[in-house]
Amino acid sequence: MYTVIGSPKTRAFRVVWMLEELGQTYEIEPTLPRDLTLAAINPSLKVPVLKDGEDYIIDSTAILQYLADKHKQFTYPAGTIQRAHQDSFTMFAVDDVESGLWQASKHTFAFPEEYRVPDAKRAAQWDFDRAMKALSQRLGKKSYVMGDDFTVPDLILGHCGGWALSLKWEIPAGNVSEYIARVRSRPAFIRATAARDKALSA
């Protein structure tokens, strides 16, 4: 039994989704970011946190890759050229795609009002649009970023696609929008969405 600490409205949803993909049992503690109860686990007061036995893992990307490695699913083995390409897509998802979304969100609600800069959101959207063009080129005609195999970066990109839609940012028509729809139609994503809604309504 795993415990996902973090409101599933946040990046904690990624962890719930991965656990559904893996068919693992888990419970959700819907703790909000900056809750002081997180201080002993993560001094940054960020979520998600994964509790596995008596240990805690922080950062959604680290958690996803840990779970994939541990259960030997949705990842290529470390030290292989396929894993290097997979990790490259993971870094692209975080550095190029997610960064713009997070910058826009920080200047919308995360920063104190006196530090929010409206024009920063325009710059973040421009950066996101640039990343979408790169994703289209890198994706080509593949079903998933690594070909036929769903892997960790697909989950991150699928989550980012929903994040972008919540900001009313456009996902480019064609292979990118089809890819995002494909990833977000997976049965595990649908189960994770139901688990999120149940946790938020409890």
C-alpha positions in Angstrom: 0.0 0.0 0.0 1.4 3.4 -1.1 0.2 6.7 0.3 0.0 9.7 -2.0 0.3 12.9 0.1 -1.0 15.9 -1.8 -4.2 17.2 -3.2 -5.0 15.4 -6.5 -5.7 18.9 -8.0 -1.9 19.3 -8.0 0.9 17.2 -9.6 -0.1 14.5 -7.1 -2.6 13.5 -9.8 0.4 12.2 -11.8 1.3 9.8 -9.0 -2.3 8.6 -8.7 -2.4 8.0 -12.5 0.9 6.1 -12.4 -0.3 3.9 -9.6 -3.5 3.2 -11.6 -1.4 2.3 -14.6 0.6 -0.1 -12.4 -2.4 -1.6 -10.7 -1.1 -0.8 -7.3 -3.2 -0.1 -4.2 -2.8 3.3 -2.6 -4.6 5.9 -0.4 -4.7 9.6 -0.9 -4.0 12.2 1.8 -5.2 15.4 0.0 -2.8 17.8 1.7 -2.5 21.2 0.1 0.9 22.8 -0.9 2.5 24.9 1.9 0.7 22.9 4.6 3.1 23.1 7.6 2.7 19.4 8.2 4.9 18.8 5.2 7.9 20.6 6.8 9.4 17.4 8.3 9.2 15.7 4.9 9.9 18.4 2.4 11.2 21.8 3.6 9.9 23.4 0.4 6.3 22.5 1.6 5.5 21.1 -1.9 3.4 18.1 -2.9 3.3 15.4 -4.0 5.0 13.1 -1.6 4.9 9.4 -1.9 5.1 7.3 1.3 6.5 3.8 0.6 6.9 1.9 3.8 8.7 4.1 6.2 10.3 6.3 3.5 9.2 9.4 1.7 10.0 10.5 -1.9 9.4 14.0 -3.0 9.0 15.5 -6.5 6.5 14.1 -9.0 9.0 13.2 -11.7 11.3 11.4 -9.3 8.3 9.5 -7.9 7.1 8.5 -11.3 10.5 7.2 -12.4 11.0 5.4 -9.1 7.6 3.6 -9.4 8.3 2.7 -13.0 11.8 1.3 -12.2 10.6 -0.5 -9.1 7.7 -2.3 -10.9 9.6 -2.6 -14.2 6.8 -1.0 -16.3 6.5 2.1 -18.5 10.3 2.6 -18.6 13.4 1.3 -20.3 16.3 -0.1 -18.2 18.9 2.4 -16.9 22.0 2.4 -19.0 20.3 1.6 -22.3 20.2 4.0 -25.2 16.4 3.7 -25.1 16.4 5.0 -21.5 18.6 7.9 -22.5 16.1 8.9 -25.2 13.3 8.4 -22.7 15.0 10.6 -20.1 15.6 13.2 -22.8 11.8 13.3 -23.3 11.2 13.5 -19.6 13.5 16.5 -19.3 11.9 18.1 -22.3 8.4 17.6 -20.7 9.6 19.3 -17.5 12.0 21.9 -18.8 10.2 23.0 -21.9 6.5 22.1 -21.6 5.8 22.3 -17.8 7.9 25.3 -17.1 5.7 27.7 -19.0 2.6 26.2 -17.4 4.1 26.6 -13.9 5.3 30.1 -14.6 1.8 31.2 -15.7 0.3 29.5 -12.7 2.7 31.2 -10.3 1.7 34.6 -11.7 -2.0 33.7 -11.5 -2.3 32.2 -7.9 0.9 30.8 -6.4 2.8 34.0 -5.9 1.7 36.7 -3.4 -0.3 39.3 -5.4 2.4 41.9 -5.1 4.8 39.6 -7.0 2.5 38.7 -9.9 3.4 40.1 -13.3 0.6 39.8 -15.9 2.9 40.0 -18.8 4.9 37.0 -17.4 1.9 34.8 -18.4 2.1 36.0 -22.0 5.8 35.2 -22.1 5.1 31.8 -20.5 2.4 31.0 -23.2 4.8 32.0 -25.9 7.4 29.6 -24.5 4.7 26.8 -24.2 3.7 27.3 -27.9 7.3 27.0 -28.9 7.6 23.7 -27.0 4.5 22.4 -28.7 6.1 23.0 -32.1 9.2 21.1 -30.9 6.9 18.3 -29.6 5.2 18.0 -32.9 8.5 17.5 -34.7 9.9 15.0 -32.1 6.7 13.1 -32.0 6.2 12.7 -35.7 3.8 9.8 -36.4 4.5 7.8 -33.3 1.7 6.8 -30.9 3.8 7.7 -27.9 7.1 9.6 -27.5 9.0 6.3 -27.5 7.0 4.7 -30.2 4.5 2.0 -29.3 5.4 2.0 -25.6 3.8 4.3 -23.0 6.5 5.6 -20.7 7.0 8.1 -17.9 7.3 11.2 -20.2 3.9 10.4 -21.8 2.3 10.6 -18.4 3.9 14.0 -17.7 3.0 15.4 -21.1 -0.6 14.1 -20.8 -0.9 15.8 -17.5 0.6 19.0 -18.9 -2.0 18.9 -21.8 -4.8 19.0 -19.3 -3.1 21.8 -17.4 -2.8 23.8 -20.6 -6.5 23.3 -21.4 -7.4 24.5 -17.9 -5.5 27.7 -18.7 -7.4 28.0 -22.0 -4.1 27.5 -23.9 -4.4 26.0 -27.3 -3.0 22.5 -28.1 -1.9 22.5 -31.7 -4.2 20.5 -34.1 -2.8 17.5 -35.7 -0.4 15.0 -34.2 0.0 16.8 -30.9 -3.7 17.2 -30.1 -4.3 13.6 -31.2 -1.4 12.4 -29.0 -2.7 14.3 -25.9 -6.2 12.9 -26.5 -4.8 9.4 -26.9 -2.8 9.6 -23.6 -5.7 11.0 -21.7 -8.1 8.3 -22.9 -6.2 5.5 -21.3 -8.3 3.5 -18.9 -5.9 4.2 -16.0 -6.2 8.0 -16.6 -10.0 7.6 -16.4 -9.7 5.7 -13.2 -7.3 8.2 -11.7 -9.7 11.0 -12.6 -12.5 9.2 -10.7 -10.2 8.7 -7.7 -9.3 12.4 -7.8 -12.9 13.4 -7.8 -13.8 11.0 -5.0 -10.9 12.4 -2.9 -11.9 16.0 -3.5 -15.5 15.3 -2.6 -14.8 13.4 0.6 
